[in-house]
Amino acid sequence: MQHNDQMSFDLGKPTVQRKNKKPTQRGQALYFAALPNSDIAKLAAEMTVSLSQQNGLKRKPRKPDLYHATIYPIDIVSRSQEEATFAALGAGSTICLKSFPLLFDRVSTFGNGDNRQYVLWCREGNEGLTTLRQELDAGMQSMGFESGVPKSFQPHMTLFYCDQILPELRLDQPIGWTVETFTLVNSFRGDGEHGHVWHWPLF
């Protein structure tokens, strides 16, 4: 496990309460993710701007630390945030896998209604991420959580959100990086904020 001398969790910034105002209600999500390196995050930001403009939209790039490929979502609905976090820390510590390539060869629209995403993804491959997902699922089950792996899994990285179906485009060259670590992420939806709770190295 990768850590400093003292244990500290980055769960994100607390909600600021102002006088005579109700605290902001924020939807949270907890998940394991693969984070791109700085070069890929920069490229994703450039693609966010150019692809949104090509489709008649104006989307600002996300903060570099918000780009990610979700590996495994964790249940924080039927379990408390604290219980889920410590179970995830235990599950992450059981992983002993080699680093692997993660590649995306196209952009496409995921989701439905007003909550669609324009994403980088790949129709085939990315077995390394799938294997890591399965290992994390086994680890979470060993911590008393039910399996969270649906039959279909399409590794992807969101560029921006939209309310319409945008065309699928094959990239001239695949985009990707070598996944050498995976991260437990605490996300505050709507605030553009991620807390990176813990990082684990692959070998």
Backbone as CSV, one residue per row, in Angstrom:
resi,resn,N_x,N_y,N_z,CA_x,CA_y,CA_z,C_x,C_y,C_z
1,MET,0.847,-1.189,0.000,0.000,0.000,0.000,0.879,1.235,0.000
2,GLN,0.540,2.208,-0.790,1.323,3.407,-0.906,0.809,4.434,0.087
3,HIS,1.690,4.907,1.011,1.228,5.841,2.016,2.391,6.623,2.592
4,ASN,2.068,7.633,3.391,3.060,8.388,4.111,3.186,7.822,5.513
5,ASP,3.995,8.470,6.356,4.212,7.956,7.697,2.935,7.986,8.530
6,GLN,2.079,8.965,8.291,0.827,9.045,9.018,-0.332,8.820,8.076
7,MET,-1.366,8.144,8.554,-2.527,7.869,7.722,-3.439,9.090,7.689
8,SER,-3.808,9.513,6.487,-4.753,10.611,6.345,-5.569,10.375,5.094
9,PHE,-6.859,10.626,5.189,-7.762,10.387,4.076,-8.215,11.721,3.498
10,ASP,-8.146,11.849,2.177,-8.651,13.031,1.504,-10.085,12.754,1.086
11,LEU,-11.032,13.139,1.927,-12.441,12.892,1.645,-13.108,14.103,1.011
12,GLY,-12.303,15.089,0.640,-12.857,16.292,0.026,-13.100,17.362,1.067
13,LYS,-13.385,18.576,0.625,-13.595,19.693,1.529,-14.990,19.636,2.139
14,PRO,-15.116,19.999,3.424,-16.449,19.990,4.040,-17.316,21.091,3.462
15,THR,-18.633,20.867,3.541,-19.568,21.874,3.068,-19.493,23.115,3.949
16,VAL,-19.392,24.300,3.351,-19.337,25.548,4.095,-20.759,26.011,4.378
17,GLN,-21.091,26.249,5.637,-22.421,26.713,6.005,-22.375,28.217,6.235
18,ARG,-23.195,28.950,5.529,-23.265,30.389,5.686,-24.502,30.755,6.496
19,LYS,-24.428,31.855,7.193,-25.513,32.292,8.055,-26.797,32.462,7.251
20,ASN,-27.894,31.929,7.816,-29.219,32.044,7.196,-29.340,31.276,5.885
21,LYS,-28.394,30.395,5.609,-28.476,29.593,4.395,-28.366,28.121,4.757
22,LYS,-29.147,27.296,4.058,-29.077,25.865,4.278,-27.809,25.308,3.658
23,PRO,-27.214,24.263,4.254,-26.027,23.669,3.654,-26.342,23.067,2.306
24,THR,-25.375,23.124,1.415,-25.545,22.564,0.078,-25.697,21.051,0.154
25,GLN,-26.689,20.510,-0.536,-26.885,19.070,-0.591,-26.083,18.503,-1.757
26,ARG,-25.134,17.666,-1.465,-24.253,17.167,-2.507,-24.383,15.657,-2.624
27,GLY,-24.594,15.193,-3.841,-24.592,13.766,-4.063,-23.160,13.259,-4.061
28,GLN,-22.918,12.188,-3.334,-21.568,11.646,-3.250,-21.484,10.308,-3.963
29,ALA,-20.287,9.981,-4.383,-20.005,8.672,-4.964,-18.623,8.246,-4.493
30,LEU,-18.471,6.967,-4.261,-17.192,6.399,-3.841,-16.854,5.281,-4.809
31,TYR,-15.653,5.317,-5.376,-15.301,4.295,-6.360,-13.781,4.181,-6.521
32,PHE,-13.377,3.030,-7.035,-11.990,2.839,-7.450,-11.852,3.334,-8.881
33,ALA,-10.725,3.960,-9.194,-10.540,4.502,-10.538,-9.080,4.429,-10.950
34,ALA,-8.878,4.467,-12.259,-7.543,4.621,-12.840,-7.421,6.071,-13.295
35,LEU,-6.393,6.759,-12.837,-6.210,8.168,-13.167,-5.166,8.316,-14.266
36,PRO,-5.446,9.133,-15.272,-4.473,9.323,-16.354,-3.283,10.141,-15.881
37,ASN,-2.169,10.016,-16.598,-1.031,10.873,-16.288,-1.314,12.287,-16.784
38,SER,-0.433,13.213,-16.480,-0.685,14.621,-16.793,-0.801,14.872,-18.289
39,ASP,-0.029,14.148,-19.103,-0.092,14.344,-20.554,-1.459,13.923,-21.101
40,ILE,-1.981,12.793,-20.626,-3.278,12.322,-21.094,-4.391,13.227,-20.587
41,ALA,-4.274,13.702,-19.350,-5.283,14.622,-18.817,-5.311,15.914,-19.625
42,LYS,-4.137,16.389,-20.013,-4.067,17.604,-20.842,-4.703,17.361,-22.202
43,LEU,-4.424,16.204,-22.790,-5.003,15.861,-24.080,-6.526,15.745,-23.976
44,ALA,-7.015,15.147,-22.904,-8.457,15.020,-22.696,-9.107,16.395,-22.582
45,ALA,-8.424,17.322,-21.916,-8.958,18.678,-21.793,-9.053,19.349,-23.160
46,GLU,-8.031,19.153,-23.990,-8.044,19.730,-25.338,-9.167,19.115,-26.175
47,MET,-9.368,17.811,-26.033,-10.427,17.137,-26.775,-11.802,17.589,-26.307
48,THR,-11.944,17.865,-25.019,-13.215,18.354,-24.496,-13.637,19.624,-25.223
49,VAL,-12.708,20.555,-25.366,-13.009,21.825,-26.017,-13.278,21.624,-27.505
50,SER,-12.382,20.914,-28.195,-12.506,20.789,-29.650,-13.727,19.963,-30.056
51,LEU,-13.986,18.857,-29.377,-15.120,18.008,-29.747,-16.458,18.656,-29.405
52,SER,-16.504,19.391,-28.317,-17.757,20.080,-27.991,-18.040,21.171,-29.026
53,GLN,-17.000,21.869,-29.457,-17.188,22.904,-30.476,-17.629,22.303,-31.801
54,GLN,-17.066,21.158,-32.159,-17.452,20.488,-33.400,-18.927,20.101,-33.402
55,ASN,-19.480,19.905,-32.221,-20.881,19.501,-32.105,-21.792,20.660,-31.686
56,GLY,-21.299,21.882,-31.861,-22.116,23.051,-31.572,-22.321,23.333,-30.103
57,LEU,-21.448,22.818,-29.265,-21.545,23.026,-27.824,-20.335,23.812,-27.332
58,LYS,-20.448,24.345,-26.146,-19.319,25.027,-25.525,-19.093,24.408,-24.151
59,ARG,-18.098,23.561,-24.073,-17.795,22.901,-22.813,-16.378,23.260,-22.383
60,LYS,-16.258,23.666,-21.145,-14.936,23.948,-20.600,-14.297,22.631,-20.167
61,PRO,-12.976,22.533,-20.275,-12.320,21.301,-19.827,-12.485,21.107,-18.324
62,ARG,-12.503,19.877,-17.914,-12.572,19.565,-16.494,-11.211,19.838,-15.860
63,LYS,-11.199,19.939,-14.545,-9.925,20.049,-13.851,-9.130,18.767,-14.123
64,PRO,-7.809,18.879,-14.266,-7.006,17.689,-14.613,-7.243,16.492,-13.699
65,ASP,-7.468,16.742,-12.396,-7.611,15.616,-11.470,-9.002,14.997,-11.492
66,LEU,-9.901,15.530,-12.337,-11.236,14.949,-12.442,-11.342,13.886,-13.533
67,TYR,-10.415,13.884,-14.486,-10.441,12.862,-15.528,-10.053,11.521,-14.911
68,HIS,-10.830,10.496,-15.227,-10.572,9.182,-14.646,-11.344,8.115,-15.412
69,ALA,-10.940,6.888,-15.231,-11.690,5.736,-15.724,-12.152,4.950,-14.505
70,THR,-13.463,4.922,-14.283,-14.000,4.202,-13.132,-13.752,2.707,-13.284
71,ILE,-13.281,2.099,-12.221,-13.041,0.660,-12.222,-14.168,-0.071,-11.501
72,TYR,-14.544,0.467,-10.328,-15.496,-0.267,-9.499,-16.231,0.705,-8.572
73,PRO,-17.561,0.836,-8.718,-18.338,1.695,-7.817,-18.634,0.978,-6.501
74,ILE,-18.705,1.736,-5.421,-18.896,1.163,-4.087,-20.219,1.641,-3.500
75,ASP,-20.941,0.733,-2.890,-22.262,1.017,-2.328,-22.144,1.920,-1.100
76,ILE,-22.648,3.164,-1.200,-22.725,4.036,-0.025,-24.188,4.435,0.230
77,VAL,-25.102,3.650,-0.339,-26.524,3.885,-0.117,-27.019,3.019,1.041
78,SER,-26.750,1.721,0.958,-27.183,0.825,2.029,-26.142,0.706,3.144
79,ARG,-24.954,1.229,2.913,-23.889,1.236,3.920,-23.472,2.676,4.184
80,SER,-22.923,2.920,5.365,-22.465,4.263,5.683,-21.197,4.585,4.901
81,GLN,-20.931,5.871,4.733,-19.717,6.310,4.040,-18.476,5.775,4.741
82,GLU,-18.457,5.817,6.067,-17.294,5.363,6.817,-17.075,3.856,6.649
83,GLU,-18.167,3.096,6.735,-18.067,1.645,6.593,-17.581,1.280,5.199
84,ALA,-18.135,1.948,4.174,-17.741,1.672,2.798,-16.283,2.041,2.559
85,THR,-15.837,3.154,3.125,-14.455,3.605,2.927,-13.470,2.610,3.515
86,PHE,-13.707,2.185,4.730,-12.769,1.253,5.362,-12.817,-0.126,4.719
87,ALA,-13.980,-0.539,4.223,-14.052,-1.797,3.484,-13.250,-1.691,2.190
88,ALA,-13.359,-0.544,1.513,-12.617,-0.330,0.273,-11.119,-0.317,0.524
89,LEU,-10.698,0.292,1.625,-9.269,0.298,1.960,-8.760,-1.127,2.174
90,GLY,-9.587,-1.940,2.813,-9.196,-3.335,3.003,-9.148,-4.094,1.703
91,ALA,-10.151,-3.880,0.838,-10.188,-4.580,-0.448,-9.029,-4.157,-1.335
92,GLY,-8.731,-2.862,-1.374,-7.633,-2.382,-2.199,-6.298,-2.961,-1.789
93,SER,-6.145,-3.227,-0.498,-4.881,-3.752,0.016,-4.646,-5.213,-0.359
94,THR,-5.683,-5.896,-0.866,-5.523,-7.301,-1.238,-5.001,-7.469,-2.662
95,ILE,-4.930,-6.381,-3.423,-4.605,-6.484,-4.845,-3.106,-6.645,-5.061
96,CYS,-2.756,-7.637,-5.863,-1.362,-7.867,-6.239,-1.352,-8.220,-7.730
97,LEU,-1.374,-7.204,-8.566,-1.429,-7.390,-10.011,-0.341,-6.559,-10.688
98,LYS,-0.022,-6.952,-11.907,0.949,-6.196,-12.694,0.272,-4.992,-13.355
99,SER,1.071,-3.966,-13.639,0.551,-2.818,-14.387,0.123,-3.278,-15.774
100,PHE,-0.734,-2.505,-16.414,-1.304,-2.920,-17.695,-1.653,-1.688,-18.520
101,PRO,-1.753,-1.847,-19.842,-2.145,-0.716,-20.693,-3.649,-0.508,-20.679
102,LEU,-4.068,0.753,-20.754,-5.470,1.112,-20.894,-5.580,1.988,-22.134
103,LEU,-6.355,1.524,-23.122,-6.423,2.213,-24.410,-7.859,2.537,-24.791
104,PHE,-8.036,3.696,-25.410,-9.327,4.117,-25.947,-9.143,4.439,-27.424
105,ASP,-10.029,3.909,-28.274,-9.844,4.105,-29.712,-10.957,4.907,-30.365
106,ARG,-11.919,5.440,-29.562,-13.025,6.191,-30.146,-13.704,7.049,-29.085
107,VAL,-14.574,7.963,-29.551,-15.443,8.718,-28.646,-16.883,8.353,-28.984
108,SER,-17.729,8.344,-27.964,-19.120,7.957,-28.172,-19.968,8.500,-27.036
109,THR,-21.289,8.417,-27.203,-22.220,8.906,-26.187,-22.692,7.755,-25.309
110,PHE,-22.584,7.946,-23.998,-23.125,7.004,-23.026,-24.261,7.684,-22.277
111,GLY,-25.122,6.889,-21.660,-26.186,7.442,-20.848,-27.441,7.746,-21.645
112,ASN,-28.392,8.396,-20.974,-29.653,8.723,-21.628,-30.248,9.999,-21.034
113,GLY,-31.278,10.516,-21.689,-31.950,11.709,-21.201,-31.045,12.927,-21.182
114,ASP,-31.135,13.689,-20.097,-30.331,14.901,-19.950,-28.987,14.632,-19.284
115,ASN,-28.702,13.377,-19.008,-27.474,13.038,-18.286,-26.558,12.167,-19.135
116,ARG,-26.410,12.539,-20.394,-25.527,11.790,-21.290,-24.080,12.242,-21.093
117,GLN,-23.174,11.341,-21.463,-21.752,11.641,-21.374,-21.094,11.370,-22.727
118,TYR,-20.192,12.244,-23.109,-19.379,11.995,-24.298,-18.055,11.484,-23.788
119,VAL,-17.720,10.255,-24.168,-16.625,9.547,-23.499,-15.606,8.995,-24.480
120,LEU,-14.420,8.784,-23.960,-13.412,7.973,-24.633,-13.658,6.533,-24.221
121,TRP,-13.654,5.604,-25.190,-13.809,4.203,-24.830,-13.266,3.321,-25.940
122,CYS,-13.361,2.021,-25.726,-12.841,1.058,-26.693,-13.798,-0.130,-26.729
123,ARG,-14.157,-0.580,-27.935,-15.121,-1.677,-28.061,-14.561,-3.002,-27.535
124,GLU,-13.271,-3.201,-27.695,-12.672,-4.474,-27.298,-11.391,-4.212,-26.509
125,GLY,-10.965,-5.228,-25.796,-9.704,-5.125,-25.087,-9.858,-4.606,-23.665
126,ASN,-8.768,-4.031,-23.147,-8.705,-3.518,-21.778,-8.993,-4.612,-20.747
127,GLU,-8.446,-5.798,-21.039,-8.640,-6.923,-20.120,-8.020,-6.662,-18.754
128,GLY,-6.930,-5.872,-18.739,-6.270,-5.582,-17.465,-7.197,-4.874,-16.489
129,LEU,-7.938,-3.887,-16.986,-8.866,-3.155,-16.120,-10.007,-4.065,-15.670
130,THR,-10.456,-4.940,-16.571,-11.525,-5.878,-16.222,-11.067,-6.832,-15.127
131,THR,-9.830,-7.313,-15.232,-9.292,-8.213,-14.204,-9.181,-7.508,-12.865
132,LEU,-8.692,-6.278,-12.876,-8.586,-5.510,-11.633,-9.967,-5.308,-11.020
133,ARG,-10.947,-5.044,-11.832,-12.333,-4.868,-11.362,-12.828,-6.138,-10.671
134,GLN,-12.566,-7.281,-11.277,-12.997,-8.551,-10.697,-12.295,-8.823,-9.365
135,GLU,-11.007,-8.488,-9.293,-10.256,-8.690,-8.053,-10.771,-7.772,-6.943
136,LEU,-11.116,-6.536,-7.296,-11.665,-5.608,-6.311,-13.043,-6.072,-5.836
137,ASP,-13.819,-6.632,-6.745,-15.125,-7.162,-6.369,-14.970,-8.284,-5.349
138,ALA,-14.011,-9.173,-5.607,-13.759,-10.261,-4.658,-13.309,-9.704,-3.307
139,GLY,-12.471,-8.666,-3.348,-12.008,-8.052,-2.115,-13.147,-7.408,-1.334
140,MET,-14.057,-6.726,-2.033,-15.195,-6.097,-1.358,-16.134,-7.153,-0.774
141,GLN,-16.302,-8.270,-1.475,-17.134,-9.347,-0.941,-16.510,-9.926,0.325
142,SER,-15.181,-10.013,0.347,-14.506,-10.526,1.540,-14.676,-9.587,2.732
143,MET,-15.019,-8.312,2.445,-15.255,-7.328,3.504,-16.735,-7.222,3.860
144,GLY,-17.546,-8.141,3.305,-18.951,-8.196,3.671,-19.899,-7.436,2.768
145,PHE,-19.411,-6.968,1.610,-20.261,-6.263,0.662,-20.716,-7.221,-0.437
146,GLU,-21.908,-6.970,-0.978,-22.383,-7.783,-2.074,-21.646,-7.428,-3.357
147,SER,-21.668,-8.356,-4.316,-20.984,-8.124,-5.582,-21.548,-6.896,-6.270
148,GLY,-20.637,-6.033,-6.758,-21.058,-4.823,-7.445,-20.676,-4.817,-8.909
149,VAL,-20.447,-5.999,-9.468,-20.008,-6.102,-10.862,-21.147,-6.560,-11.751
150,PRO,-21.710,-5.669,-12.557,-22.732,-6.099,-13.526,-22.080,-6.885,-14.656
151,LYS,-22.905,-7.577,-15.435,-22.362,-8.406,-16.513,-21.653,-7.568,-17.565
152,SER,-22.205,-6.402,-17.869,-21.591,-5.559,-18.896,-20.673,-4.531,-18.242
153,PHE,-19.486,-4.381,-18.785,-18.522,-3.403,-18.289,-17.838,-2.773,-19.488
154,GLN,-17.963,-1.477,-19.636,-17.370,-0.760,-20.753,-16.437,0.322,-20.210
155,PRO,-15.165,-0.002,-20.036,-14.217,0.994,-19.522,-14.238,2.256,-20.381
156,HIS,-14.306,3.400,-19.738,-14.380,4.651,-20.477,-13.874,5.802,-19.609
157,MET,-13.628,6.942,-20.240,-13.251,8.158,-19.529,-14.118,9.304,-20.053
158,THR,-14.888,9.930,-19.172,-15.805,10.995,-19.576,-15.049,12.271,-19.927
159,LEU,-15.400,12.844,-21.086,-14.850,14.132,-21.491,-15.762,15.266,-21.042
160,PHE,-17.068,15.125,-21.324,-18.025,16.141,-20.882,-19.433,15.564,-20.902
161,TYR,-20.358,16.290,-20.280,-21.759,15.873,-20.208,-22.577,16.661,-21.230
162,CYS,-23.658,16.041,-21.709,-24.504,16.691,-22.701,-25.910,16.113,-22.595
163,ASP,-26.849,16.711,-23.321,-28.241,16.257,-23.273,-28.708,15.726,-24.620
164,GLN,-27.759,15.293,-25.454,-28.105,14.773,-26.774,-27.115,13.684,-27.172
165,ILE,-27.506,12.888,-28.151,-26.619,11.840,-28.656,-25.670,12.454,-29.678
166,LEU,-24.382,12.372,-29.413,-23.363,12.880,-30.316,-22.767,11.710,-31.105
167,PRO,-22.229,11.958,-32.278,-21.759,10.859,-33.139,-20.558,10.109,-32.561
168,GLU,-20.541,8.817,-32.841,-19.371,8.019,-32.477,-18.290,8.227,-33.524
169,LEU,-17.081,8.501,-33.066,-15.964,8.774,-33.969,-14.777,7.890,-33.613
170,ARG,-14.200,7.275,-34.605,-12.991,6.485,-34.412,-11.794,7.426,-34.419
171,LEU,-10.910,7.294,-33.439,-9.743,8.155,-33.342,-8.673,7.723,-34.346
172,ASP,-7.921,8.694,-34.848,-6.829,8.381,-35.773,-5.784,7.504,-35.092
173,GLN,-5.527,7.801,-33.821,-4.601,6.995,-33.029,-5.215,6.749,-31.652
174,PRO,-5.116,5.537,-31.131,-5.647,5.271,-29.793,-4.977,6.156,-28.740
175,ILE,-5.727,6.462,-27.694,-5.226,7.254,-26.578,-5.206,6.358,-25.345
176,GLY,-4.130,6.423,-24.592,-4.090,5.605,-23.397,-2.834,5.804,-22.589
177,TRP,-2.722,5.032,-21.532,-1.558,5.103,-20.656,-1.386,3.764,-19.956
178,THR,-0.242,3.578,-19.347,0.006,2.378,-18.557,-0.498,2.614,-17.150
179,VAL,-1.438,1.797,-16.707,-1.999,1.934,-15.361,-1.028,1.301,-14.371
180,GLU,-0.386,2.145,-13.590,0.603,1.682,-12.612,0.102,1.810,-11.179
181,THR,-0.983,2.542,-10.997,-1.623,2.674,-9.689,-3.134,2.711,-9.887
182,PHE,-3.878,2.428,-8.839,-5.320,2.675,-8.848,-5.665,3.429,-7.569
183,THR,-6.790,4.142,-7.604,-7.089,5.130,-6.571,-8.516,4.977,-6.062
184,LEU,-8.690,5.176,-4.761,-10.022,5.253,-4.182,-10.444,6.719,-4.206
185,VAL,-11.539,6.997,-4.911,-11.979,8.372,-5.138,-13.288,8.636,-4.404
186,ASN,-13.341,9.773,-3.709,-14.577,10.256,-3.095,-15.020,11.465,-3.907
187,SER,-16.138,11.330,-4.609,-16.584,12.362,-5.553,-17.817,13.085,-5.025
188,PHE,-17.781,14.421,-5.132,-18.941,15.243,-4.791,-19.562,15.712,-6.087
189,ARG,-20.643,15.085,-6.484,-21.275,15.380,-7.762,-21.839,16.794,-7.787
190,GLY,-21.552,17.487,-8.879,-22.055,18.839,-9.054,-21.113,19.912,-8.552
191,ASP,-20.119,19.514,-7.744,-19.185,20.492,-7.200,-17.859,20.515,-7.947
192,GLY,-17.654,19.563,-8.855,-16.367,19.497,-9.541,-15.232,19.255,-8.573
193,GLU,-15.440,18.354,-7.625,-14.426,18.091,-6.602,-14.281,16.594,-6.374
194,HIS,-13.050,16.119,-6.380,-12.743,14.740,-6.051,-11.744,14.712,-4.899
195,GLY,-11.994,13.835,-3.961,-10.994,13.557,-2.941,-10.333,12.237,-3.263
196,HIS,-9.008,12.224,-3.384,-8.270,10.985,-3.626,-7.895,10.400,-2.270
197,VAL,-8.680,9.412,-1.861,-8.566,8.886,-0.508,-7.278,8.089,-0.319
198,TRP,-6.961,7.235,-1.304,-5.790,6.346,-1.170,-5.339,5.895,-2.547
199,HIS,-4.058,5.633,-2.673,-3.490,5.117,-3.916,-2.776,3.797,-3.628
200,TRP,-2.930,2.841,-4.545,-2.208,1.566,-4.440,-1.372,1.348,-5.701
201,PRO,-0.140,0.874,-5.548,0.689,0.605,-6.726,0.399,-0.775,-7.320
202,LEU,0.551,-0.882,-8.626,0.590,-2.183,-9.290,2.053,-2.496,-9.551
203,PHE,2.347,-3.698,-9.965,3.754,-4.123,-10.041,4.216,-4.407,-11.461
